Amino acid sequence: MGKIKIFNDPVYGFVRIPRDILFEIIEHPYFQRLRRIKQLGLTDLVYPGAHHSRFHHTLGAVHLMSEALDNLKLKGIEISDEETEAALLAILLHDIGHGPFSHALENKFITGGSHEQISLAFMQYFNNLHQGRLQLAIEIFKGSYHRPFLCQLVSGQLDVDRLDYLRRDSFYTGVSEGVIGSDRIIKMMNVHHDELVVDEKGIYSIEKFLIARNLMYWQVYLHKTVISAEMLLVKIIERAAGLYQNGFGFHLSKNMHFLLKQISIPHINEPEVLAAFAKTDDTDVFNACKEWCEHPDPLLANLCRMLVNRNLLRVELRNGPTDHDYLDKVKAACQTKLGLGPEELNYYVLSGEVSNTTYQNEKSAIKILDKKGRLTDFAVASEQYDLNVLTKEVQKHYICYPKSLIL
């Protein structure tokens, strides 16, 4: 590398970019776009400090991947120079497929697929640009490489993606419950028969990691006000797309024209489609919402004013399913007291569910390696937590309706 590239990260301090090819991709406009995609979407409406970007997170994940690989090499695990570079490239590009407002609007603009599929399209683009140098990174990203631990470091229950976003999101939101000992967890990582495992003395750090992740989900990622804001944004895009596709003429930027077309996922590999997607970010959508505050369609205009001015829908979160009689009561009250018509109810009265599972032992169990070389599932090895509690999916059901409604 001709010159060492470093950046000052508020979470880890000075962090270096270890490879020229990483820095070349980071400098590319397609990657720079991640500076304009917030990591936590609309969460700053609840936690004002949550303005960090996917660019921040991705570079942090690269740093942790470098630390993890160095640690494994010190423990005698053979990792080639080619594998090291590929793992770093895979984690660098793992989130590049996120669209505006990330998870909140997933499948609203590019339909029929996930952001991982879009990330793969970007990786294939960079692979062509660099004469096939990312082929191994693509295998690792897809989980098809013959050494699973490298894939698990990119995507698994104890991957460096989660290690970074928990610590980073905790830092920027100020939610101390999400603080984890990522350094110790990485030091406790090991490899057994090419599978990622954890040395037994690291079990308490894993317990803390799982607790922190569970708390962050209910306190930050699935906070009821965040749910309200995201559902409102979804309804704005649905209304705007419906008007657009029905020929309702109104001013749109070039990027919003592209987004409201709702391209299907198979087309994302077309160079012109990928290039158009790479020009879109949060600013396109939020600027459109500001413009639409004066839109001639009164429904779209009001929804946009609600979001821009943070006049969100009231949210009721419940442990059990929403009672249909209660939902009908809310809708009837909105019609009689607020004068909402049947079509408007679909935008102002919303219901659904959110869920989270602390530990998924069926998909990619965290294995604990004892001093005798024996492997035990974390859920069995842990003395603090019951397997049924750890693996149980927790569901919460929500109903949203206007704050002006007094039931």
C-alpha positions in Angstrom: 0.0 0.0 0.0 1.5 3.3 -1.1 0.3 5.3 1.8 -1.5 4.1 5.0 -5.1 5.4 5.1 -6.5 6.0 8.5 -9.7 7.6 9.9 -10.7 8.7 13.3 -13.6 6.7 14.5 -15.5 8.0 17.6 -16.1 4.4 18.7 -12.7 2.8 18.1 -10.3 5.7 17.8 -7.8 5.7 14.9 -8.6 2.9 12.4 -6.7 2.1 9.3 -7.8 0.8 5.9 -5.4 -2.1 5.4 -5.7 -2.6 1.6 -5.4 -0.4 -1.5 -8.4 -2.1 -3.1 -10.6 -1.4 0.0 -9.7 2.3 -0.2 -10.3 2.4 -4.0 -13.8 1.0 -3.5 -14.5 3.4 -0.5 -13.6 6.3 -2.8 -16.0 5.1 -5.5 -19.3 7.2 -5.8 -21.4 4.0 -5.3 -19.8 3.5 -1.9 -19.7 7.2 -0.9 -23.5 7.2 -1.2 -23.6 5.3 2.1 -22.7 8.6 3.8 -26.2 9.7 2.9 -28.0 6.7 4.2 -28.6 6.9 8.0 -27.9 3.7 9.9 -31.1 3.9 11.9 -33.5 5.5 9.5 -36.0 7.6 11.5 -34.7 6.7 14.9 -33.3 10.2 15.4 -36.9 11.3 16.0 -36.7 9.4 19.3 -32.9 9.5 20.0 -31.6 12.8 18.5 -28.0 11.7 18.4 -28.8 8.8 16.0 -27.6 10.5 12.8 -24.7 8.1 12.1 -24.6 6.6 8.6 -24.1 3.2 7.0 -20.7 4.6 5.9 -19.7 4.8 9.6 -21.0 1.3 10.4 -19.3 -0.3 7.4 -15.9 1.1 8.1 -16.3 0.0 11.8 -17.2 -3.5 10.6 -14.1 -3.6 8.4 -12.0 -2.7 11.5 -13.5 -5.5 13.6 -13.1 -8.0 10.8 -9.4 -7.1 10.6 -9.1 -7.5 14.3 -10.9 -10.9 14.2 -8.7 -12.3 11.5 -5.5 -11.1 13.2 -6.7 -12.8 16.4 -7.4 -16.1 14.7 -4.0 -16.0 13.0 -2.3 -15.6 16.4 -4.1 -18.7 17.5 -2.6 -20.7 14.7 -5.5 -20.6 12.3 -4.2 -20.6 8.7 -5.8 -17.8 6.7 -4.3 -16.9 3.4 -3.6 -13.4 2.2 -6.3 -13.9 -0.5 -8.9 -15.0 2.1 -8.0 -12.1 4.4 -8.6 -9.6 1.5 -11.8 -11.4 0.5 -13.3 -11.3 4.0 -12.5 -7.6 4.3 -14.1 -6.9 0.9 -17.2 -9.0 1.8 -17.8 -7.0 5.0 -17.0 -3.7 3.4 -19.8 -4.3 0.8 -22.3 -6.2 3.0 -24.6 -3.2 3.4 -24.1 -1.3 0.1 -27.4 -2.5 -1.2 -29.5 -0.6 1.4 -31.8 1.9 -0.2 -33.1 5.2 1.2 -34.0 4.8 4.9 -32.7 1.3 4.9 -35.0 -1.3 6.5 -38.0 1.1 6.8 -38.5 1.2 3.0 -37.0 -2.2 2.0 -39.0 -3.6 -0.9 -40.8 -0.4 -1.5 -38.5 0.8 -4.4 -36.8 -2.3 -5.6 -39.4 -5.0 -5.2 -39.3 -8.8 -5.0 -35.9 -9.0 -3.2 -33.7 -8.0 -0.3 -30.9 -5.5 0.2 -28.5 -8.4 0.3 -29.4 -9.2 -3.3 -28.8 -5.6 -4.2 -25.5 -5.7 -2.3 -24.5 -8.8 -4.4 -25.2 -6.9 -7.6 -22.9 -4.1 -6.4 -20.2 -6.7 -5.5 -20.5 -8.2 -9.0 -20.1 -4.7 -10.5 -16.9 -4.1 -8.5 -15.7 -7.6 -9.3 -15.9 -6.7 -13.0 -14.3 -3.4 -12.4 -11.3 -5.1 -10.6 -10.9 -7.9 -13.1 -12.4 -10.7 -10.9 -10.6 -9.8 -7.7 -13.8 -10.0 -5.7 -14.8 -13.5 -6.7 -13.8 -15.0 -3.4 -15.4 -12.2 -1.5 -18.7 -13.0 -3.3 -18.5 -16.6 -2.3 -17.9 -15.6 1.3 -20.8 -13.1 1.2 -23.1 -15.8 -0.3 -22.1 -18.3 2.4 -20.9 -20.8 -0.2 -17.1 -20.7 0.6 -15.7 -24.0 1.8 -14.4 -22.5 5.0 -17.6 -21.5 6.9 -16.0 -19.5 9.6 -15.2 -16.7 7.1 -18.8 -16.6 6.1 -19.9 -16.7 9.7 -17.8 -13.6 10.5 -19.7 -11.7 7.8 -23.2 -13.1 8.5 -24.0 -15.2 11.6 -25.2 -14.8 15.1 -21.8 -13.5 16.2 -20.7 -11.7 13.1 -18.7 -8.5 13.1 -21.7 -6.7 11.6 -23.6 -7.2 14.8 -20.6 -6.5 17.0 -20.2 -3.1 15.3 -23.8 -2.0 15.0 -24.7 -2.8 18.6 -21.7 -0.8 20.0 -22.1 2.0 17.5 -25.9 2.3 17.8 -25.5 2.3 21.6 -22.9 5.1 21.4 -25.0 7.4 19.1 -28.4 6.8 20.8 -26.9 7.1 24.3 -28.6 3.8 25.2 -26.0 2.2 27.5 -27.9 -1.1 27.6 -26.4 -1.9 24.2 -22.8 -1.6 25.2 -21.0 -4.8 24.5 -17.4 -6.0 25.0 -16.6 -6.4 21.3 -12.8 -6.5 22.0 -13.2 -9.4 24.4 -15.6 -11.3 22.2 -13.2 -11.1 19.3 -10.3 -12.3 21.5 -12.4 -15.3 22.6 -13.2 -16.3 19.0 -11.6 -19.5 17.6 -12.0 -22.0 14.8 -12.8 -25.7 15.1 -13.0 -27.8 11.9 -13.4 -24.5 9.9 -16.4 -23.4 12.0 -16.4 -20.3 14.1 -16.5 -21.1 17.8 -16.0 -19.3 21.1 -13.5 -20.3 23.8 -15.3 -21.4 27.0 -14.0 -18.5 29.1 -15.8 -16.1 26.7 -19.3 -17.5 27.6 -20.2 -14.6 29.9 -19.3 -12.1 27.2 -21.7 -13.9 24.8 -24.5 -13.8 27.4 -24.0 -10.1 27.8 -23.9 -9.7 24.0 -27.3 -11.5 23.5 -28.9 -9.5 26.4 -27.7 -6.3 24.9 -29.0 -7.1 21.5 -32.4 -8.1 22.8 -32.6 -4.8 24.8 -31.5 -2.7 21.8 -34.3 -4.3 19.7 -37.1 -3.3 22.1 -35.6 -0.1 23.3 -34.3 1.3 20.0 -34.9 -0.7 16.8 -38.5 -1.6 17.6 -39.3 1.4 19.8 -43.0 2.2 19.4 -42.4 5.8 18.2 -39.9 4.6 15.6 -42.5 2.1 14.4 -45.0 4.9 14.1 -42.6 7.1 12.1 -41.6 4.3 9.8 -45.1 3.2 9.1 -46.0 6.8 8.3 -43.1 7.0 5.8 -44.2 3.7 4.3 -47.7 5.1 3.8 -46.4 8.3 2.2 -44.4 6.3 -0.3 -47.4 4.0 -1.0 -49.6 7.0 -1.6 -47.0 8.8 -3.8 -46.3 5.6 -5.8 -50.0 5.1 -6.4 -50.6 8.6 -7.6 -47.5 8.4 -9.8 -48.5 5.1 -11.4 -52.0 6.3 -12.0 -50.7 9.3 -14.0 -51.3 12.0 -11.4 -48.8 14.6 -12.5 -46.6 16.4 -10.0 -43.1 17.6 -9.8 -40.5 14.9 -9.1 -36.7 14.9 -9.1 -35.0 12.4 -11.5 -34.1 10.2 -8.6 -37.7 10.1 -7.2 -39.0 9.3 -10.7 -36.7 6.2 -10.6 -37.7 5.2 -7.1 -41.5 5.5 -7.6 -41.2 3.2 -10.7 -40.8 0.3 -8.2 -38.2 -1.7 -10.3 -38.3 -5.5 -9.7 -35.2 -7.1 -8.3 -34.2 -9.0 -11.4 -33.5 -5.7 -13.2 -31.0 -4.5 -10.5 -28.1 -6.2 -12.4 -28.7 -4.0 -15.4 -25.9 -1.4 -15.4 -28.2 1.6 -15.9 -30.6 0.4 -13.2 -27.8 -0.2 -10.7 -26.3 3.2 -11.5 -29.7 4.9 -11.0 -30.2 3.2 -7.7 -26.7 4.2 -6.6 -27.7 7.9 -7.0 -30.5 7.6 -4.5 -30.4 8.2 -0.8 -32.3 9.5 2.2 -32.1 13.1 1.0 -34.1 12.3 -2.1 -37.0 10.9 -0.1 -37.0 13.5 2.7 -36.7 16.4 0.3 -39.7 14.9 -1.7 -41.7 14.7 1.6 -40.9 18.4 2.2 -42.1 19.3 -1.3 -45.2 17.2 -1.0 -46.3 19.1 2.2 -48.0 21.4 -0.4 -49.1 18.6 -2.7 -52.6 19.0 -4.4 -53.5 15.6 -3.1 -54.7 16.5 0.5 -54.0 13.0 1.9 -50.4 12.9 0.7 -49.8 16.5 1.8 -51.1 15.9 5.3 -49.1 12.7 5.7 -46.0 14.5 4.7 -46.6 17.4 7.1 -47.1 14.9 9.9 -43.7 13.3 9.3 -41.8 16.5 8.6 -43.2 18.2 11.7 -43.0 15.0 13.9 -46.7 14.9 14.5 -46.8 11.2 14.4 -49.6 8.7 14.9 -50.3 7.5 18.5 -49.1 3.9 19.0 -50.4 1.2 21.3 -48.1 -1.7 21.7 -49.5 -5.0 23.1 -48.2 -8.4 23.9 -51.1 -10.2 22.4 -52.9 -9.8 19.0 -54.9 -6.7 18.4 -58.6 -7.4 19.1 -60.6 -7.0 15.9 -63.5 -5.5 17.8 -61.2 -2.8 19.2 -59.7 -2.1 15.8 -63.2 -1.7 14.4 -64.0 0.6 17.3 -61.0 2.8 16.5 -61.9 2.9 12.8 -65.5 3.8 13.6 -64.4 6.6 15.9 -62.0 8.0 13.3 -64.9 8.1 10.8 -67.5 9.7 13.2 -65.2 12.0 15.2 -62.5 12.9 12.7 -64.5 12.6 9.5 -62.2 10.2 7.8 -63.4 8.3 4.8 -62.9 4.6 4.0 -59.8 5.2 1.9 -58.2 7.5 4.5 -58.6 4.9 7.2 -56.0 2.8 5.4 -53.5 5.5 5.9 -54.4 6.7 9.4 -55.3 3.5 11.2 -52.6 0.9 11.0 -51.9 -2.4 12.7 -49.4 -5.1 12.6 -46.7 -6.9 14.6 -43.0 -6.8 15.3 -40.9 -9.7 16.6 -37.5 -10.6 17.8 -35.7 -13.8 18.9 -32.8 -13.5 21.2 -31.0 -16.7 20.0 -31.6 -18.8 16.9 -29.9 -22.1 17.6 -31.4 -23.9 14.7 -29.8 -21.6 12.0 -26.3 -20.9 13.2 -25.8 -21.9 16.8 -22.9 -20.3 18.8 -20.6 -23.1 19.7 -18.6 -23.1 22.9 -15.2 -24.8 22.8 -13.9 -26.2 26.1 -10.3 -26.9 27.0 -10.7 -30.6 26.1 -11.7 -29.6 22.5 -15.4 -30.5 23.0 -18.1 -28.3 21.5 -21.4 -27.4 23.2 -24.2 -25.2 22.0 -24.2 -21.9 23.9 -27.8 -22.4 25.0 -26.8 -25.6 26.7 -23.5 -24.4 28.1 -25.0 -21.2 29.6 -25.9 -21.6 33.3 -27.8 -18.3 33.4 -30.4 -18.8 30.7 -33.1 -21.3 29.9 -33.0 -22.6 26.3 -36.8 -22.1 25.9 -36.5 -18.4 26.9 -33.5 -17.7 24.6 -35.0 -19.3 21.5 -38.6 -18.1 22.0 -39.8 -15.5 19.4 -41.2 -12.5 21.2 -44.0 -10.8 19.4 -45.6 -7.4 20.0 -48.6 -6.1 18.2 -49.3 -2.5 17.5 -52.1 -0.3 16.4 -51.5 3.3 15.2 -54.1 6.1 14.9 -54.3 9.9 15.0 -53.4 11.5 18.3 -56.4 13.8 18.0 -58.7 10.9 18.4 -60.0 10.6 22.0 -61.5 7.1 22.5 
